[in-house]
């Protein structure tokens, strides 16, 4: 298809609906994140409890994320997302009731947050693998980039909006507004045209499907190498929320405004990086490696910066390369996966990304405490550079730097659509969609 490069996936009506719904829903989610931390502080006055509630929310993704990928492969993704988004909306409404009713029980918050995490463990791999069904593989990198840009735009505006709602109304109002925001994405999903989806063949229930997914990743070098690099980068480099507050307060003797300025700088860079990723027709593993290496270098420069102005400028670069890396990694994992394995691959992706970062945060937090925030950047940057260099050497030896093409036997199967779902099949060749939805 010809047309504008940066926004080409928006020509798909289903993706336009999805992105607009995500924009509203993500604003509500960021509002809730601010409100949840504030509510826990109101109840306990303990930063530890704030971290504990966050951990409770991520534990289900760490434990059940791979199984969430199996569920995504078994069921129609659009219908499954309506269920998970509805569950997340009910969880947000539950938090609103806890605050507005005056109960404010910490254990009740733990319980509702855990339930939210359970829905999220299915929602994340389903939502990520559903992108390819809305736009096809040719426009997948563009769609992933635009989705990332939308997420980071809301990351800038959502917390500020949440703080305003807390000031003018209450914490419970943030939760209630978030519950309502899910109506936007649920409505968008229901309004989609099934005949325009690039639906893959659903996987029948069978034993050992998680092991099958792990074996598939292990036997697919592009997936194996990409996810191993993500494990290193996710655990040690993506801990900016741990490093930046300490850097702002101790090294630059700043306040909350200084921290906010750093977050805005990273947000601007992240949006730009996501838009650049959206321009790529097809990700290459060398771009994944180069973006990771560039992020490592930028983090080392950030560790050495002595003036706040220079630090802010460098953080724009850190945000740019981190989102370029993450968007390209996401696209690579989806493009290198057979359609019937994509949910499980993205389930493992979710486990690695959401699970490794909290674990690494403990180490980076200890480094910050003992040696200073600048060393937190160094400890994240050096392993990232080493891992990128090792993967770069492996790719050069195997000539694996070209465009991503699924190589497995499963990925070469033609006619991955399912007539039973009422969705027209999308023709494939070598695992890649060759055009729009085709008649059977």
ZAMARKOL-494221 format. One line per field, with one value per residue (C-alpha): residue number from 1; x, z, y. Coordinates in Angstrom, 3 decimals. Last residue first. Layout:
N
fipa	[NUM|...]
east	[X|...]
up	[Z|...]
north	[Y|...]
This chain:
440
fipa	[440|439|438|437|436|435|434|433|432|431|430|429|428|427|426|425|424|423|422|421|420|419|418|417|416|415|414|413|412|411|410|409|408|407|406|405|404|403|402|401|400|399|398|397|396|395|394|393|392|391|390|389|388|387|386|385|384|383|382|381|380|379|378|377|376|375|374|373|372|371|370|369|368|367|366|365|364|363|362|361|360|359|358|357|356|355|354|353|352|351|350|349|348|347|346|345|344|343|342|341|340|339|338|337|336|335|334|333|332|331|330|329|328|327|326|325|324|323|322|321|320|319|318|317|316|315|314|313|312|311|310|309|308|307|306|305|304|303|302|301|300|299|298|297|296|295|294|293|292|291|290|289|288|287|286|285|284|283|282|281|280|279|278|277|276|275|274|273|272|271|270|269|268|267|266|265|264|263|262|261|260|259|258|257|256|255|254|253|252|251|250|249|248|247|246|245|244|243|242|241|240|239|238|237|236|235|234|233|232|231|230|229|228|227|226|225|224|223|222|221|220|219|218|217|216|215|214|213|212|211|210|209|208|207|206|205|204|203|202|201|200|199|198|197|196|195|194|193|192|191|190|189|188|187|186|185|184|183|182|181|180|179|178|177|176|175|174|173|172|171|170|169|168|167|166|165|164|163|162|161|160|159|158|157|156|155|154|153|152|151|150|149|148|147|146|145|144|143|142|141|140|139|138|137|136|135|134|133|132|131|130|129|128|127|126|125|124|123|122|121|120|119|118|117|116|115|114|113|112|111|110|109|108|107|106|105|104|103|102|101|100|99|98|97|96|95|94|93|92|91|90|89|88|87|86|85|84|83|82|81|80|79|78|77|76|75|74|73|72|71|70|69|68|67|66|65|64|63|62|61|60|59|58|57|56|55|54|53|52|51|50|49|48|47|46|45|44|43|42|41|40|39|38|37|36|35|34|33|32|31|30|29|28|27|26|25|24|23|22|21|20|19|18|17|16|15|14|13|12|11|10|9|8|7|6|5|4|3|2|1]
east	[-11.911|-11.884|-8.705|-8.052|-5.373|-2.012|0.823|0.782|4.164|4.766|6.680|3.617|0.346|-3.180|-5.556|-8.657|-12.047|-13.442|-16.695|-15.064|-15.653|-13.940|-10.655|-7.736|-4.201|-4.420|-0.839|1.630|5.138|5.144|4.489|7.541|9.648|11.517|9.504|10.993|12.625|14.629|18.375|20.881|21.103|24.218|25.119|28.536|27.308|24.306|26.454|28.850|25.932|24.433|27.679|27.966|24.343|24.827|28.019|26.393|23.343|25.589|27.419|24.369|22.287|25.111|26.282|22.861|22.590|26.150|24.879|22.185|24.656|27.020|25.219|21.617|21.646|23.335|20.678|17.905|19.557|19.587|15.960|14.896|16.366|13.653|10.945|12.261|12.665|9.037|7.282|9.692|10.414|6.852|5.427|7.793|6.871|3.209|4.151|5.610|2.546|0.175|2.232|2.388|-0.607|0.502|4.089|6.474|9.364|7.079|5.687|9.012|10.607|7.774|8.137|11.915|11.589|9.205|11.460|14.670|13.175|11.560|14.888|16.729|14.471|14.084|17.856|18.286|15.772|17.589|20.765|19.151|17.820|21.235|22.927|20.587|20.950|24.726|27.146|26.517|28.610|25.763|23.714|26.666|26.715|22.942|23.337|25.951|23.635|20.711|22.920|23.838|20.189|19.237|22.097|21.146|17.465|18.395|20.765|17.862|16.000|12.531|10.292|8.772|10.275|8.442|6.735|10.133|10.759|7.395|8.282|11.627|9.981|7.414|10.182|12.369|9.513|8.706|12.336|12.422|9.045|10.331|13.436|11.349|9.050|12.059|13.222|9.705|9.562|12.618|16.249|19.596|21.076|22.850|20.628|17.089|17.060|19.341|17.373|14.089|15.718|17.247|14.301|11.765|14.474|14.778|14.694|18.455|19.072|16.238|14.640|17.954|19.252|15.978|15.394|18.743|17.674|14.337|15.928|18.409|15.777|13.286|15.788|17.244|13.917|14.441|14.391|11.304|9.451|10.507|9.097|5.824|5.586|6.272|3.331|1.225|1.949|-1.513|-3.945|-6.788|-7.107|-5.097|-6.941|-5.947|-4.990|-7.284|-6.176|-9.242|-11.243|-14.157|-14.525|-15.379|-14.593|-17.341|-17.170|-13.455|-13.917|-16.741|-14.537|-11.677|-13.797|-15.738|-12.422|-12.331|-15.341|-13.357|-10.501|-12.895|-14.092|-10.528|-9.596|-12.786|-11.797|-8.626|-10.723|-12.203|-10.219|-6.787|-7.174|-8.500|-5.504|-3.023|-4.657|-4.472|-0.759|-0.260|-2.116|-0.456|3.111|2.317|-0.582|1.886|4.005|1.174|0.201|3.791|3.965|0.777|2.150|5.360|3.525|1.261|4.220|6.081|2.884|2.133|3.364|2.338|-1.388|-3.146|-5.791|-4.611|-1.030|-2.175|-3.936|-0.568|-0.016|-3.546|-3.581|-0.127|-1.160|-4.779|-4.110|-1.704|-3.720|-6.830|-4.755|-3.105|-6.505|-7.450|-4.226|-5.003|-8.489|-7.071|-4.217|-6.616|-8.947|-5.964|-5.117|-8.664|-9.920|-13.499|-14.597|-17.150|-15.466|-12.077|-12.982|-15.776|-13.340|-10.933|-13.760|-14.606|-10.998|-11.328|-14.599|-12.892|-10.021|-12.558|-14.304|-10.928|-10.232|-13.601|-13.586|-9.977|-11.022|-13.667|-11.076|-8.496|-10.629|-9.593|-6.832|-3.733|-4.544|-5.214|-1.737|-0.236|-1.999|-0.352|3.034|1.918|0.791|3.634|5.235|1.966|0.272|3.106|2.848|-0.098|1.160|4.517|2.860|0.998|4.294|6.039|3.404|3.578|7.319|6.753|4.806|2.333|-0.104|-3.554|-2.769|0.342|-1.774|-4.244|-1.487|0.097|-3.301|-4.172|-1.010|-1.434|-5.151|-4.478|-1.997|-4.691|-7.318|-5.053|-4.323|-8.048|-8.629|-5.693|-6.371|-9.866|-8.479|-5.817|-8.306|-10.774|-8.005|-6.722|-10.088|-10.414|-7.041|-5.707|-4.168|-1.480|0.129|0.817|4.586|4.842|2.121|0.741|1.255|0.000]
up	[0.850|0.208|1.109|3.966|2.911|1.401|1.373|5.032|5.993|7.263|4.185|2.140|3.763|2.543|5.075|5.610|5.901|9.402|10.216|13.210|11.796|8.570|10.413|8.850|8.641|4.924|4.192|6.499|6.336|9.923|11.289|9.475|11.240|9.426|10.272|8.386|10.060|7.637|7.509|10.361|10.783|8.739|11.201|12.095|11.980|14.147|16.802|16.912|17.339|20.057|22.024|21.519|22.562|25.703|26.612|26.007|28.092|30.833|30.968|30.851|33.763|36.296|34.984|35.374|38.955|39.443|38.787|41.410|44.276|45.691|48.547|48.123|44.346|44.145|46.460|44.333|41.193|42.697|43.868|40.564|38.698|40.124|39.348|35.732|35.037|35.528|33.359|30.432|30.685|31.500|28.774|26.142|27.294|26.724|23.431|22.247|23.496|21.658|18.468|18.250|15.950|13.742|13.449|15.226|13.756|12.943|16.481|18.289|15.895|16.287|20.080|19.865|17.449|19.791|22.810|21.127|19.631|23.018|24.873|22.148|22.381|26.172|26.660|24.064|25.875|29.089|27.573|27.204|30.777|32.128|30.130|31.595|35.107|35.000|35.958|33.256|33.803|34.560|31.712|29.358|30.524|29.957|26.429|25.674|26.912|24.896|21.806|22.378|22.750|19.626|17.636|18.677|17.809|14.581|13.722|14.282|11.459|11.779|8.698|6.987|9.543|9.981|13.196|14.846|14.258|15.890|18.926|19.303|19.181|21.820|24.023|23.689|24.792|27.675|28.807|28.976|30.755|33.347|33.962|34.374|36.806|38.942|39.043|39.940|42.764|44.304|43.406|45.108|41.721|42.953|45.910|44.912|41.127|40.954|43.660|41.831|38.498|39.459|40.611|38.079|35.426|36.023|32.400|32.160|34.533|34.330|31.070|29.233|30.310|29.744|26.484|25.148|25.887|24.213|20.968|20.849|21.372|18.999|16.170|16.906|16.685|18.428|21.936|21.121|19.823|22.879|25.144|23.200|23.302|27.031|27.442|25.227|27.305|27.217|24.468|23.786|20.102|18.632|16.667|13.058|12.510|12.031|9.705|10.656|8.000|8.025|11.777|11.399|14.644|16.608|19.548|20.003|19.876|22.432|24.784|24.236|25.095|27.886|29.644|30.420|32.730|35.154|34.955|35.810|38.858|40.014|39.633|41.477|44.364|44.875|45.390|43.770|42.811|44.101|43.267|39.813|39.217|40.317|37.926|35.042|35.698|35.908|32.588|30.511|30.141|30.300|27.939|25.274|26.056|25.390|22.174|20.915|21.774|19.798|16.882|16.936|17.197|14.289|12.090|12.874|12.091|8.709|6.575|9.237|8.983|10.412|12.889|13.328|13.838|16.713|18.371|19.486|21.791|23.194|23.847|25.448|27.774|28.514|29.923|32.668|32.987|34.129|36.858|37.717|38.235|40.569|42.501|42.731|44.050|46.761|47.782|47.982|50.191|52.372|52.718|53.846|52.873|54.073|53.486|50.853|48.311|48.699|48.578|46.070|43.671|44.034|43.072|40.055|38.900|39.310|37.350|34.507|34.497|34.179|31.290|29.579|30.029|28.610|25.621|25.021|24.783|22.205|20.052|20.549|19.373|21.737|21.882|21.037|23.580|26.237|25.601|25.951|29.284|30.336|29.725|31.742|34.713|37.215|36.156|34.979|38.226|40.306|38.633|40.608|43.883|43.216|42.807|46.086|47.777|46.378|47.879|51.086|51.280|50.824|54.114|55.262|55.718|54.646|52.912|51.330|49.953|48.505|46.880|45.218|43.902|42.692|40.625|39.003|38.499|36.513|34.387|33.685|32.841|30.288|28.906|28.383|26.435|24.077|23.862|22.519|19.844|18.945|18.673|16.508|14.170|14.132|13.012|10.300|8.756|7.095|10.466|9.636|7.225|9.854|9.502|5.890|4.128|1.185|-0.841|0.000]
north	[-17.452|-13.720|-11.924|-9.521|-7.083|-7.852|-10.304|-11.237|-12.647|-16.171|-17.249|-16.385|-15.476|-14.910|-13.377|-15.471|-13.881|-13.730|-15.533|-17.185|-20.656|-19.651|-19.380|-17.522|-18.890|-19.638|-20.582|-22.282|-20.918|-19.633|-23.106|-24.431|-21.850|-19.090|-15.987|-13.040|-10.035|-7.943|-8.578|-8.611|-12.346|-12.993|-15.761|-14.380|-10.811|-11.682|-13.360|-10.392|-7.953|-10.146|-9.967|-6.200|-5.605|-7.725|-5.824|-2.420|-3.353|-4.780|-1.408|0.875|-0.400|-0.498|2.887|4.518|3.281|4.516|8.026|7.493|7.195|4.571|2.802|3.930|4.118|0.694|-0.777|0.751|-0.625|-4.113|-3.966|-2.358|-5.327|-7.571|-4.995|-4.681|-8.393|-9.343|-6.768|-7.180|-10.891|-11.923|-9.683|-11.072|-14.587|-13.738|-12.075|-15.381|-17.255|-14.931|-15.083|-18.867|-19.395|-16.488|-17.801|-15.473|-13.451|-10.524|-10.391|-10.577|-8.096|-5.594|-5.617|-5.306|-2.386|-0.584|-1.221|-0.111|3.054|3.665|3.416|5.367|8.414|8.376|8.265|11.040|13.281|12.335|13.795|17.216|17.115|16.174|18.935|21.553|20.080|20.407|17.645|15.039|11.872|9.449|10.939|10.303|6.669|6.447|7.815|5.124|2.361|3.762|3.808|0.157|-0.850|1.119|-0.449|-3.989|-3.577|-1.770|-4.661|-7.007|-5.332|-3.845|-3.579|-0.567|1.785|5.088|3.937|3.479|7.186|7.936|5.786|7.533|10.959|9.957|8.561|11.674|13.914|11.552|11.444|15.239|15.287|12.819|14.933|18.095|16.251|15.277|18.880|20.021|17.478|19.135|19.677|19.256|18.207|15.078|14.192|15.149|14.917|11.885|10.079|10.700|9.698|6.350|4.216|5.494|5.118|1.402|0.239|-0.405|-3.330|-5.849|-4.776|-4.392|-7.804|-9.664|-7.774|-9.017|-12.587|-11.888|-10.709|-13.590|-16.272|-14.694|-14.367|-17.818|-19.701|-23.066|-21.564|-19.519|-22.579|-24.580|-21.878|-21.882|-25.682|-25.607|-23.205|-25.468|-28.563|-30.084|-29.236|-26.810|-25.981|-23.102|-20.451|-19.865|-16.248|-13.269|-10.487|-8.431|-6.595|-9.059|-8.615|-4.942|-3.128|-1.363|-3.807|-3.145|0.631|0.482|-1.549|0.917|3.966|2.243|1.681|5.401|5.012|2.859|5.372|8.197|6.266|5.593|9.247|10.292|8.032|10.040|13.145|16.265|19.369|18.342|14.648|15.576|17.865|15.190|12.731|15.191|15.687|11.914|11.397|14.126|12.839|9.126|9.834|10.969|7.928|5.498|7.267|7.116|3.412|2.732|4.740|2.698|-0.630|0.369|1.347|-1.883|-3.887|-2.296|-5.220|-7.736|-7.076|-3.998|-5.177|-8.766|-7.571|-5.349|-8.299|-9.738|-6.763|-6.746|-10.495|-10.490|-7.611|-8.577|-12.036|-10.941|-7.711|-9.571|-11.178|-7.855|-6.232|-9.090|-8.480|-4.762|-5.533|-7.801|-5.516|-2.567|-4.626|-5.464|-1.781|-1.008|2.445|1.878|5.502|4.553|6.861|5.205|1.513|2.175|3.869|0.931|-1.429|0.714|0.316|-3.460|-3.419|-1.522|-4.042|-6.864|-5.107|-4.654|-8.361|-9.450|-7.053|-8.116|-11.772|-10.931|-9.126|-11.843|-14.746|-17.565|-20.164|-18.101|-15.375|-18.037|-19.462|-15.966|-15.537|-18.806|-17.160|-14.114|-16.226|-15.848|-12.553|-11.015|-12.115|-10.577|-7.156|-5.735|-7.163|-5.491|-2.092|-2.607|-3.505|-0.432|1.857|-0.175|0.481|4.224|4.138|6.826|3.886|5.119|8.399|6.865|4.014|6.519|8.600|5.567|4.484|7.988|8.371|4.951|5.647|8.814|6.865|4.272|6.892|8.533|5.065|4.417|7.629|7.106|3.374|4.009|6.329|3.761|0.899|2.803|3.917|0.333|-1.018|1.622|0.722|3.861|4.619|2.041|4.543|7.190|7.627|6.540|8.505|6.553|3.451|0.000]
